[in-house]
Amino acid sequence: MVERTTIEQFIHSVGEFGRFQDRVPLRLSQGEPFVLNYLYNQRSAQPSQISVAMQVSTARITTILNGLERRGLVARQADEADHRRVNVCLTEQGRAYVVQSREEMMEVLSEVLTRLGPEDTAELLRILDRLTGICDQLLPKK
């Protein structure tokens, strides 16, 4: 059995990565980056589809979309085939934000992995893959 202090150190170390979010120019709240990236990949989606993908309530998605819409990053449009449905898509500003954020993340990660070195990078990736596999076994998808 793993000692409690080891678990606490693991939680602390993983949590430390969250502080880097404060350095992002446009402050996003929890869930907003997921929605922006989801819409970037899907082109458009209904709020209920985003809710399923994110595994949160439609009420939470509505709150997230309201915030993103206020900042001009997403737009809601009536579905052409069924006007009772609403589709959400990125605005040009939202698409530009996602592209810029991804590019900045690639630059930062490139520098991080360069400084880490090839051996430690390979080891880190091996351990992350193993962690993902273990979590998939212990925490099945809903």
DSSP file (Angstrom, degrees, kcal/mol; ACC not computed):
  #  RESIDUE AA STRUCTURE BP1 BP2  ACC     N-H-->O    O-->H-N    N-H-->O    O-->H-N    TCO  KAPPA ALPHA  PHI   PSI    X-CA   Y-CA   Z-CA
    1    1 A M              0   0    0      0, 0.0     2,-0.2     0, 0.0     0, 0.0   0.000 360.0 360.0 360.0 140.4    0.0    0.0    0.0
    2    2 A V        -     0   0    0      1,-0.1     2,-0.0     2,-0.0     5,-0.0  -0.554 360.0-109.2 -79.7 139.3    1.3    3.5   -0.9
    3    3 A E    >>  -     0   0    0     -2,-0.2     4,-1.8     1,-0.1     3,-0.5  -0.353  20.7-122.3 -68.0 147.5    1.9    5.9    2.0
    4    4 A R  H 3> S+     0   0    0      1,-0.2     4,-2.7     2,-0.2     5,-0.2   0.866 111.9  57.5 -57.4 -39.6   -0.5    8.8    2.5
    5    5 A T  H 3> S+     0   0    0      1,-0.2     4,-2.2     2,-0.2    -1,-0.2   0.853 104.6  52.1 -63.6 -33.7    2.4   11.3    2.2
    6    6 A T  H <> S+     0   0    0     -3,-0.5     4,-2.2     2,-0.2    -1,-0.2   0.914 110.4  47.8 -67.2 -42.6    3.3    9.9   -1.2
    7    7 A I  H  X S+     0   0    0     -4,-1.8     4,-2.5     2,-0.2    -2,-0.2   0.919 111.8  50.1 -63.0 -43.6   -0.3   10.3   -2.4
    8    8 A E  H  X S+     0   0    0     -4,-2.7     4,-2.5     1,-0.2    -2,-0.2   0.891 110.2  50.2 -62.8 -39.7   -0.4   13.9   -1.0
    9    9 A Q  H  X S+     0   0    0     -4,-2.2     4,-2.9     2,-0.2    -1,-0.2   0.899 110.1  50.9 -64.5 -40.8    2.9   14.7   -2.9
   10   10 A F  H  X S+     0   0    0     -4,-2.2     4,-2.6     2,-0.2     5,-0.3   0.941 111.6  46.8 -60.9 -48.6    1.4   13.2   -6.1
   11   11 A I  H  X S+     0   0    0     -4,-2.5     4,-2.5     1,-0.2    -2,-0.2   0.914 114.1  48.4 -60.4 -44.0   -1.7   15.4   -5.8
   12   12 A H  H  X S+     0   0    0     -4,-2.5     4,-1.6     2,-0.2    -2,-0.2   0.932 111.9  48.5 -61.9 -46.6    0.4   18.5   -5.0
   13   13 A S  H  X S+     0   0    0     -4,-2.9     4,-0.6     1,-0.2    -2,-0.2   0.913 113.9  45.4 -63.4 -43.5    2.7   17.9   -7.9
   14   14 A V  H >< S+     0   0    0     -4,-2.6     3,-1.1     1,-0.2     4,-0.4   0.912 111.8  53.4 -65.5 -41.3   -0.1   17.4  -10.4
   15   15 A G  H >< S+     0   0    0     -4,-2.5     3,-1.4    -5,-0.3     4,-0.4   0.781  93.8  71.0 -64.3 -27.8   -1.9   20.4   -9.0
   16   16 A E  H >< S+     0   0    0     -4,-1.6     3,-1.2     1,-0.3     4,-0.3   0.801  87.1  65.5 -60.1 -29.1    1.2   22.6   -9.5
   17   17 A F  G X< S+     0   0    0     -3,-1.1     3,-1.4    -4,-0.6     4,-0.3   0.798  88.4  69.2 -64.5 -26.6    0.6   22.4  -13.2
   18   18 A G  G X  S+     0   0    0     -3,-1.4     3,-1.3    -4,-0.4     4,-0.4   0.766  84.9  68.8 -62.4 -25.7   -2.7   24.4  -12.7
   19   19 A R  G X  S+     0   0    0     -3,-1.2     3,-0.9    -4,-0.4    -1,-0.3   0.737  86.8  66.7 -68.5 -20.1   -0.8   27.5  -11.8
   20   20 A F  G X  S+     0   0    0     -3,-1.4     3,-1.6    -4,-0.3    -1,-0.3   0.728  84.4  72.9 -72.1 -19.9    0.5   27.9  -15.3
   21   21 A Q  G X  S+     0   0    0     -3,-1.3     3,-1.7    -4,-0.3    -1,-0.2   0.805  84.4  68.1 -62.1 -28.6   -3.1   28.6  -16.5
   22   22 A D  G <  S+     0   0    0     -3,-0.9    -1,-0.3    -4,-0.4    -2,-0.2   0.667  91.4  61.9 -65.1 -15.2   -2.7   32.0  -14.8
   23   23 A R  G <  S+     0   0    0     -3,-1.6    -1,-0.3    -4,-0.2    -2,-0.2   0.470  76.9 106.8 -91.0  -2.0   -0.2   32.9  -17.5
   24   24 A V  S <  S-     0   0    0     -3,-1.7     4,-0.0    -4,-0.2    77,-0.0  -0.630  72.3-134.3 -78.1 133.3   -2.7   32.5  -20.4
   25   25 A P  S    S+     0   0    0      0, 0.0     2,-0.8     0, 0.0    -1,-0.1   0.901  93.4  49.4 -57.9 -47.8   -3.7   36.0  -21.7
   26   26 A L  S    S-     0   0    0     71,-0.1     2,-0.4    -3,-0.0    -2,-0.1  -0.841  90.3-134.2 -97.2 111.8   -7.5   35.3  -21.9
   27   27 A R        -     0   0    0     -2,-0.8     2,-0.4    -5,-0.1    -5,-0.1  -0.501  24.6-168.4 -71.0 119.8   -8.6   33.9  -18.6
   28   28 A L        -     0   0    0     -2,-0.4     2,-0.1    -7,-0.2     3,-0.1  -0.852  13.8-131.7-108.0 144.3  -10.9   30.9  -19.2
   29   29 A S    >   -     0   0    0     -2,-0.4     3,-1.8     1,-0.2    -1,-0.0  -0.392  48.3 -62.7 -87.7 172.5  -13.0   29.3  -16.5
   30   30 A Q  T 3  S+     0   0    0      1,-0.3    -1,-0.2     2,-0.1    34,-0.0  -0.290 123.9  14.9 -58.6 129.8  -13.1   25.6  -15.8
   31   31 A G  T 3> S+     0   0    0     -3,-0.1     4,-2.1    33,-0.0    -1,-0.3   0.030  97.8  99.2  96.4 -26.1  -14.6   23.8  -18.8
   32   32 A E  H <> S+     0   0    0     -3,-1.8     4,-2.6     1,-0.2     5,-0.2   0.908  80.0  51.9 -64.3 -42.9  -14.2   26.6  -21.3
   33   33 A P  H  > S+     0   0    0      0, 0.0     4,-2.5     0, 0.0     5,-0.2   0.911 109.6  51.6 -59.5 -39.3  -11.0   25.3  -22.9
   34   34 A F  H  > S+     0   0    0      2,-0.2     4,-2.8     1,-0.2    -2,-0.2   0.947 111.0  47.0 -59.6 -48.9  -12.6   21.9  -23.4
   35   35 A V  H  X S+     0   0    0     -4,-2.1     4,-2.7     1,-0.2     5,-0.2   0.916 112.0  49.9 -62.0 -44.5  -15.7   23.5  -25.1
   36   36 A L  H  X S+     0   0    0     -4,-2.6     4,-2.0     1,-0.2    -1,-0.2   0.929 114.7  43.8 -61.1 -45.3  -13.5   25.7  -27.4
   37   37 A N  H  X S+     0   0    0     -4,-2.5     4,-2.1    -5,-0.2    -2,-0.2   0.884 112.3  53.2 -68.2 -37.8  -11.4   22.7  -28.5
   38   38 A Y  H  X S+     0   0    0     -4,-2.8     4,-2.5    -5,-0.2     5,-0.2   0.942 112.0  44.7 -60.5 -48.0  -14.4   20.5  -28.9
   39   39 A L  H  X S+     0   0    0     -4,-2.7     4,-2.0     1,-0.2    51,-0.2   0.852 109.5  56.6 -66.9 -33.9  -16.0   23.1  -31.2
   40   40 A Y  H  < S+     0   0    0     -4,-2.0    -1,-0.2    -5,-0.2    -2,-0.2   0.911 114.6  38.8 -61.2 -41.6  -12.8   23.6  -33.1
   41   41 A N  H  < S+     0   0    0     -4,-2.1    -2,-0.2     1,-0.2    -1,-0.2   0.832 123.7  39.0 -78.3 -33.7  -12.7   19.9  -33.9
   42   42 A Q  H  < S-     0   0    0     -4,-2.5     2,-1.7    -5,-0.2    -2,-0.2   0.612  90.5-141.7 -93.6 -13.5  -16.4   19.4  -34.5
   43   43 A R  S  < S+     0   0    0     -4,-2.0    47,-0.6    -5,-0.2     2,-0.3  -0.321  78.3   1.8  77.6 -51.7  -17.0   22.7  -36.4
   44   44 A S  E     +A   89   0A   0     -2,-1.7     2,-0.3    45,-0.2    45,-0.2  -0.977  68.4 176.3-156.3 160.9  -20.4   23.0  -34.6
   45   45 A A  E     -A   88   0A   0     43,-1.9    43,-3.1    -2,-0.3    -6,-0.0  -0.986  32.7-106.5-160.7 158.2  -22.5   21.1  -32.0
   46   46 A Q    >>  -     0   0    0     -2,-0.3     4,-1.9    41,-0.2     3,-0.8  -0.659  38.1-114.5 -85.0 149.2  -25.7   21.2  -30.1
   47   47 A P  H 3> S+     0   0    0      0, 0.0     4,-2.4     0, 0.0     5,-0.1   0.860 117.2  56.7 -52.7 -37.2  -25.3   22.0  -26.4
   48   48 A S  H 3> S+     0   0    0      1,-0.2     4,-2.0     2,-0.2     5,-0.1   0.862 104.8  51.7 -65.0 -34.5  -26.6   18.6  -25.5
   49   49 A Q  H <> S+     0   0    0     -3,-0.8     4,-2.3     2,-0.2    -1,-0.2   0.900 110.3  48.2 -66.9 -40.4  -23.8   17.0  -27.6
   50   50 A I  H  X S+     0   0    0     -4,-1.9     4,-2.5     2,-0.2     5,-0.2   0.907 109.0  54.9 -64.3 -41.4  -21.2   19.1  -25.8
   51   51 A S  H  X>S+     0   0    0     -4,-2.4     5,-1.7    -5,-0.2     4,-1.3   0.907 109.9  45.5 -58.3 -44.8  -22.7   18.0  -22.4
   52   52 A V  H  <5S+     0   0    0     -4,-2.0    -1,-0.2     2,-0.2    -2,-0.2   0.928 113.5  49.2 -65.6 -45.5  -22.4   14.3  -23.3
   53   53 A A  H  <5S+     0   0    0     -4,-2.3    -2,-0.2     1,-0.2    -1,-0.2   0.868 118.9  38.8 -62.3 -36.7  -18.8   14.8  -24.5
   54   54 A M  H  <5S-     0   0    0     -4,-2.5    -1,-0.2    -5,-0.2    -2,-0.2   0.606 103.8-131.3 -90.2 -13.2  -17.8   16.7  -21.4
   55   55 A Q  T  <5 +     0   0    0     -4,-1.3     2,-0.3     1,-0.2    -3,-0.2   0.918  66.3 116.5  59.6  47.6  -19.9   14.5  -19.1
   56   56 A V  S   <S-     0   0    0     -5,-1.7    -1,-0.2    -6,-0.1    -2,-0.1  -0.869  71.2 -81.8-133.5 169.5  -21.5   17.5  -17.3
   57   57 A S     >  -     0   0    0     -2,-0.3     4,-1.9     1,-0.1     5,-0.1  -0.268  33.1-119.0 -70.4 157.4  -25.1   18.8  -17.1
   58   58 A T  H  > S+     0   0    0      1,-0.2     4,-2.4     2,-0.2     5,-0.1   0.814 116.2  60.6 -65.1 -28.9  -26.7   20.8  -19.8
   59   59 A A  H  > S+     0   0    0      2,-0.2     4,-2.0     1,-0.2    -1,-0.2   0.910 104.3  48.4 -63.5 -41.1  -27.1   23.6  -17.2
   60   60 A R  H  > S+     0   0    0      2,-0.2     4,-2.4     1,-0.2    -2,-0.2   0.909 110.7  50.8 -64.8 -41.6  -23.3   23.7  -16.8
   61   61 A I  H  X S+     0   0    0     -4,-1.9     4,-3.2     1,-0.2     5,-0.2   0.905 107.5  53.7 -62.4 -41.1  -22.8   23.8  -20.6
   62   62 A T  H  X S+     0   0    0     -4,-2.4     4,-2.4     1,-0.2    -1,-0.2   0.916 109.3  48.4 -59.6 -43.3  -25.3   26.7  -20.7
   63   63 A T  H  X S+     0   0    0     -4,-2.0     4,-1.9     2,-0.2    -2,-0.2   0.923 113.4  46.9 -62.4 -44.9  -23.2   28.6  -18.2
   64   64 A I  H  X S+     0   0    0     -4,-2.4     4,-2.3     1,-0.2    -2,-0.2   0.937 113.3  48.3 -62.9 -46.9  -20.0   27.9  -20.1
   65   65 A L  H  X S+     0   0    0     -4,-3.2     4,-2.8     1,-0.2     5,-0.2   0.876 107.8  55.5 -63.5 -37.8  -21.6   28.9  -23.4
   66   66 A N  H  X S+     0   0    0     -4,-2.4     4,-2.3    -5,-0.2    -1,-0.2   0.930 110.1  46.0 -59.7 -45.0  -23.0   32.1  -21.9
   67   67 A G  H  X S+     0   0    0     -4,-1.9     4,-1.3     2,-0.2    -2,-0.2   0.911 114.7  46.3 -64.9 -42.8  -19.5   33.2  -20.8
   68   68 A L  H  <>S+     0   0    0     -4,-2.3     5,-2.7     1,-0.2     6,-0.7   0.874 112.8  50.5 -67.7 -37.0  -17.9   32.3  -24.1
   69   69 A E  H ><5S+     0   0    0     -4,-2.8     3,-1.5     1,-0.2    -2,-0.2   0.899 105.3  56.1 -68.2 -40.1  -20.6   34.1  -26.0
   70   70 A R  H 3<5S+     0   0    0     -4,-2.3    -1,-0.2     1,-0.3    -2,-0.2   0.849 109.2  47.9 -58.9 -33.9  -20.3   37.2  -23.9
   71   71 A R  T 3<5S-     0   0    0     -4,-1.3    -1,-0.3    -5,-0.1    -2,-0.2   0.381 117.9-113.6 -89.9   4.4  -16.6   37.3  -24.8
   72   72 A G  T < 5S+     0   0    0     -3,-1.5    22,-0.4     2,-0.2    21,-0.3   0.722  84.0 117.4  77.0  21.5  -17.3   36.8  -28.5
   73   73 A L  S   <S+     0   0    0     -5,-2.7    18,-2.1    20,-0.2     2,-0.3   0.744  75.5  25.7 -94.4 -26.0  -15.7   33.4  -28.8
   74   74 A V  E     -B   90   0A   0     -6,-0.7     2,-0.4    16,-0.3    16,-0.2  -0.919  64.0-155.5-132.8 161.2  -18.8   31.3  -29.7
   75   75 A A  E     -B   89   0A   0     14,-2.6    14,-2.2    -2,-0.3     2,-0.4  -0.992  11.3-139.2-135.6 144.7  -22.1   32.0  -31.4
   76   76 A R  E     -B   88   0A   0     -2,-0.4     2,-0.3    12,-0.2    12,-0.2  -0.852  24.2-179.9-101.4 139.0  -25.5   30.2  -31.2
   77   77 A Q  E     -B   87   0A   0     10,-2.9    10,-3.4    -2,-0.4     2,-0.1  -0.994  32.7-106.4-138.7 144.3  -27.5   29.7  -34.3
   78   78 A A  E     -B   86   0A   0     -2,-0.3     8,-0.2     8,-0.2     2,-0.2  -0.459  44.5-106.1 -66.1 139.3  -30.8   28.1  -35.0
   79   79 A D        -     0   0    0      6,-2.6     6,-0.2     3,-0.6    -1,-0.1  -0.501  22.4-140.7 -66.1 131.1  -30.5   24.7  -36.7
   80   80 A E  S    S+     0   0    0     -2,-0.2     3,-0.3     1,-0.2    -1,-0.1   0.849 100.6  43.2 -64.6 -34.8  -31.5   25.1  -40.4
   81   81 A A  S    S+     0   0    0      1,-0.3     2,-0.4     2,-0.0    -1,-0.2   0.827 130.0  21.7 -81.1 -32.5  -33.3   21.8  -40.5
   82   82 A D    >   -     0   0    0      3,-0.1     3,-2.2     1,-0.1    -3,-0.6  -0.861  64.4-164.1-140.9 100.5  -35.0   22.1  -37.1
   83   83 A H  T 3  S+     0   0    0     -2,-0.4    -1,-0.1     1,-0.3    -3,-0.1   0.575  86.8  69.1 -66.6  -8.2  -35.5   25.7  -35.8
   84   84 A R  T 3  S+     0   0    0     -6,-0.1    -1,-0.3     2,-0.0     2,-0.2   0.702  92.1  74.1 -78.7 -18.8  -36.2   24.3  -32.3
   85   85 A R  S <  S-     0   0    0     -3,-2.2    -6,-2.6    -6,-0.2     2,-0.4  -0.636  71.6-146.5 -96.3 152.6  -32.6   23.2  -32.0
   86   86 A V  E     - B   0  78A   0     -2,-0.2     2,-0.4    -8,-0.2    -8,-0.2  -0.960   6.0-158.4-119.4 134.8  -29.6   25.4  -31.5
   87   87 A N  E     - B   0  77A   0    -10,-3.4   -10,-2.9    -2,-0.4     2,-0.4  -0.870   7.6-150.8-107.4 146.7  -26.1   24.8  -32.8
   88   88 A V  E     +AB  45  76A   0    -43,-3.1   -43,-1.9    -2,-0.4     2,-0.3  -0.946  20.8 167.4-116.9 137.6  -23.0   26.4  -31.3
   89   89 A C  E     -AB  44  75A   0    -14,-2.2   -14,-2.6    -2,-0.4     2,-0.2  -0.952  37.9 -94.3-142.6 163.9  -19.9   27.2  -33.3
   90   90 A L  E     - B   0  74A   0    -47,-0.6   -16,-0.3    -2,-0.3     2,-0.1  -0.516  34.0-134.7 -74.6 144.8  -16.7   29.2  -32.8
   91   91 A T     >  -     0   0    0    -18,-2.1     4,-2.8    -2,-0.2     5,-0.2  -0.391  35.6 -97.2 -81.7 174.1  -16.6   32.8  -34.0
   92   92 A E  H  > S+     0   0    0      1,-0.2     4,-2.5     2,-0.2     5,-0.2   0.900 130.0  51.2 -59.0 -39.7  -13.6   33.9  -36.0
   93   93 A Q  H  > S+     0   0    0    -21,-0.3     4,-2.1     2,-0.2    -1,-0.2   0.902 110.4  48.6 -64.3 -40.6  -12.2   35.3  -32.7
   94   94 A G  H  > S+     0   0    0    -22,-0.4     4,-2.2     2,-0.2    -2,-0.2   0.912 111.9  48.2 -65.2 -43.5  -12.8   32.0  -31.0
   95   95 A R  H  X S+     0   0    0     -4,-2.8     4,-2.4     1,-0.2    -2,-0.2   0.914 112.0  49.7 -63.4 -42.9  -11.1   30.0  -33.8
   96   96 A A  H  X S+     0   0    0     -4,-2.5     4,-2.6    -5,-0.2     5,-0.2   0.889 109.4  52.7 -63.1 -39.2   -8.1   32.4  -33.7
   97   97 A Y  H  X S+     0   0    0     -4,-2.1     4,-2.8     2,-0.2    -2,-0.2   0.927 110.3  46.7 -62.6 -45.1   -7.9   32.0  -30.0
   98   98 A V  H  X S+     0   0    0     -4,-2.2     4,-2.6     2,-0.2     5,-0.2   0.930 113.4  48.5 -63.9 -45.0   -7.8   28.2  -30.2
   99   99 A V  H  X S+     0   0    0     -4,-2.4     4,-2.1     1,-0.2    -2,-0.2   0.936 114.8  45.0 -61.0 -46.8   -5.2   28.3  -33.0
  100  100 A Q  H  X S+     0   0    0     -4,-2.6     4,-2.6     1,-0.2    -2,-0.2   0.911 113.0  50.7 -64.4 -42.3   -3.0   30.7  -31.1
  101  101 A S  H  X S+     0   0    0     -4,-2.8     4,-2.4    -5,-0.2    -1,-0.2   0.905 110.9  48.6 -62.7 -41.8   -3.4   28.8  -27.8
  102  102 A R  H  X S+     0   0    0     -4,-2.6     4,-2.3     2,-0.2    -1,-0.2   0.904 112.0  48.9 -65.6 -40.6   -2.4   25.5  -29.4
  103  103 A E  H  X S+     0   0    0     -4,-2.1     4,-2.1    -5,-0.2    -2,-0.2   0.924 112.1  48.2 -65.4 -44.2    0.6   27.1  -31.1
  104  104 A E  H  X S+     0   0    0     -4,-2.6     4,-2.4     1,-0.2    -2,-0.2   0.901 111.5  50.8 -62.5 -40.5    1.7   28.7  -27.8
  105  105 A M  H  X S+     0   0    0     -4,-2.4     4,-2.9     1,-0.2     5,-0.2   0.899 108.6  51.8 -64.6 -40.1    1.2   25.3  -26.0
  106  106 A M  H  X S+     0   0    0     -4,-2.3     4,-2.2     2,-0.2    -1,-0.2   0.906 110.5  48.6 -62.4 -41.3    3.3   23.5  -28.6
  107  107 A E  H  X S+     0   0    0     -4,-2.1     4,-2.0     2,-0.2    -2,-0.2   0.926 114.0  45.5 -64.2 -45.2    6.1   26.0  -28.2
  108  108 A V  H  X S+     0   0    0     -4,-2.4     4,-2.7     1,-0.2    -2,-0.2   0.940 114.6  47.2 -64.7 -47.3    6.1   25.7  -24.4
  109  109 A L  H  X S+     0   0    0     -4,-2.9     4,-2.9     1,-0.2     5,-0.3   0.861 108.6  55.9 -65.1 -34.4    5.9   21.9  -24.5
  110  110 A S  H  X S+     0   0    0     -4,-2.2     4,-2.0    -5,-0.2    -1,-0.2   0.933 111.5  43.4 -60.4 -45.4    8.7   21.8  -27.0
  111  111 A E  H  X S+     0   0    0     -4,-2.0     4,-2.5     2,-0.2    -2,-0.2   0.908 113.9  50.8 -67.2 -42.2   10.9   23.8  -24.7
  112  112 A V  H  X S+     0   0    0     -4,-2.7     4,-2.1     1,-0.2    -2,-0.2   0.945 113.6  44.1 -60.3 -48.7    9.9   21.8  -21.6
  113  113 A L  H  X S+     0   0    0     -4,-2.9     4,-1.7     2,-0.2    -1,-0.2   0.825 111.5  54.4 -69.8 -30.8   10.6   18.4  -23.3
  114  114 A T  H  < S+     0   0    0     -4,-2.0    -1,-0.2    -5,-0.3    -2,-0.2   0.940 111.5  44.5 -64.0 -46.7   13.9   19.7  -24.7
  115  115 A R  H  < S+     0   0    0     -4,-2.5    -2,-0.2     1,-0.2    -1,-0.2   0.838 111.1  54.5 -67.1 -32.1   15.0   20.7  -21.3
  116  116 A L  H  < S-     0   0    0     -4,-2.1     4,-0.4    -5,-0.2    -1,-0.2   0.850 108.3-136.4 -68.8 -34.0   13.8   17.4  -19.9
  117  117 A G     X  -     0   0    0     -4,-1.7     4,-2.4    -5,-0.2     5,-0.2   0.029  21.6 -78.8  92.3 157.9   15.9   15.5  -22.4
  118  118 A P  H  > S+     0   0    0      0, 0.0     4,-2.3     0, 0.0     5,-0.2   0.864 125.2  48.7 -64.5 -38.7   15.1   12.5  -24.6
  119  119 A E  H  > S+     0   0    0      2,-0.2     4,-2.1     1,-0.2     5,-0.1   0.949 115.7  42.0 -68.4 -48.2   15.5    9.8  -22.0
  120  120 A D  H  > S+     0   0    0     -4,-0.4     4,-2.9     2,-0.2    -1,-0.2   0.866 113.5  54.3 -67.6 -34.5   13.4   11.5  -19.3
  121  121 A T  H  X S+     0   0    0     -4,-2.4     4,-2.6     2,-0.2     5,-0.2   0.935 109.1  47.6 -62.6 -45.7   10.8   12.5  -22.0
  122  122 A A  H  X S+     0   0    0     -4,-2.3     4,-2.2     1,-0.2    -2,-0.2   0.901 113.8  48.0 -61.5 -40.9   10.5    8.9  -23.0
  123  123 A E  H  X S+     0   0    0     -4,-2.1     4,-2.5     2,-0.2    -2,-0.2   0.913 110.6  51.1 -66.7 -42.9   10.1    7.8  -19.4
  124  124 A L  H  X S+     0   0    0     -4,-2.9     4,-2.8     1,-0.2    -2,-0.2   0.934 111.8  47.0 -59.0 -47.5    7.5   10.5  -18.7
  125  125 A L  H  X S+     0   0    0     -4,-2.6     4,-2.5     1,-0.2    -1,-0.2   0.888 111.0  52.1 -63.8 -39.4    5.4    9.4  -21.7
  126  126 A R  H  X S+     0   0    0     -4,-2.2     4,-2.0    -5,-0.2    -1,-0.2   0.934 112.7  44.9 -61.3 -45.7    5.7    5.7  -20.7
  127  127 A I  H  X S+     0   0    0     -4,-2.5     4,-2.9     2,-0.2    -2,-0.2   0.903 111.9  51.7 -67.7 -41.1    4.5    6.5  -17.2
  128  128 A L  H  X S+     0   0    0     -4,-2.8     4,-2.5     2,-0.2    -1,-0.2   0.912 110.2  49.4 -62.5 -41.3    1.7    8.8  -18.4
  129  129 A D  H  X S+     0   0    0     -4,-2.5     4,-2.2     2,-0.2    -1,-0.2   0.907 112.3  48.5 -61.4 -41.3    0.5    6.0  -20.8
  130  130 A R  H  X S+     0   0    0     -4,-2.0     4,-2.4     2,-0.2    -2,-0.2   0.912 110.5  50.5 -65.9 -42.8    0.6    3.5  -17.9
  131  131 A L  H  X S+     0   0    0     -4,-2.9     4,-2.8     2,-0.2     5,-0.2   0.918 109.9  50.9 -59.9 -43.9   -1.3    5.9  -15.6
  132  132 A T  H  X S+     0   0    0     -4,-2.5     4,-2.4     1,-0.2    -2,-0.2   0.921 110.5  49.0 -60.5 -44.9   -4.0    6.4  -18.3
  133  133 A G  H  X S+     0   0    0     -4,-2.2     4,-1.6     2,-0.2    -1,-0.2   0.904 112.2  47.7 -61.2 -43.2   -4.3    2.6  -18.7
  134  134 A I  H  X S+     0   0    0     -4,-2.4     4,-2.5     2,-0.2     5,-0.2   0.921 112.1  49.5 -64.8 -44.3   -4.6    2.1  -14.9
  135  135 A C  H  X S+     0   0    0     -4,-2.8     4,-3.3     1,-0.2    -2,-0.2   0.886 107.4  55.1 -63.2 -38.4   -7.2    4.9  -14.6
  136  136 A D  H  < S+     0   0    0     -4,-2.4    -1,-0.2    -5,-0.2    -2,-0.2   0.870 111.7  45.0 -60.8 -36.4   -9.2    3.4  -17.5
  137  137 A Q  H  < S+     0   0    0     -4,-1.6    -2,-0.2    -5,-0.2    -1,-0.2   0.903 121.6  36.4 -73.2 -41.8   -9.3    0.1  -15.6
  138  138 A L  H  < S+     0   0    0     -4,-2.5    -2,-0.2     1,-0.2    -3,-0.2   0.818 124.9  38.0 -82.1 -31.9  -10.2    1.7  -12.2
  139  139 A L  S  < S-     0   0    0     -4,-3.3    -1,-0.2    -5,-0.2     3,-0.1  -0.690  79.8-163.7-122.7  76.8  -12.5    4.4  -13.5
  140  140 A P        -     0   0    0      0, 0.0    -3,-0.1     0, 0.0    -4,-0.1  -0.216  32.1 -95.0 -62.0 151.1  -14.6    3.1  -16.4
  141  141 A K              0   0    0     -5,-0.1    -5,-0.0     1,-0.1     0, 0.0  -0.332 360.0 360.0 -65.3 147.2  -16.3    5.7  -18.6
  142  142 A K              0   0    0     -3,-0.1    -1,-0.1    -2,-0.0   -87,-0.0   0.455 360.0 360.0 -78.0 360.0  -19.9    6.4  -17.7
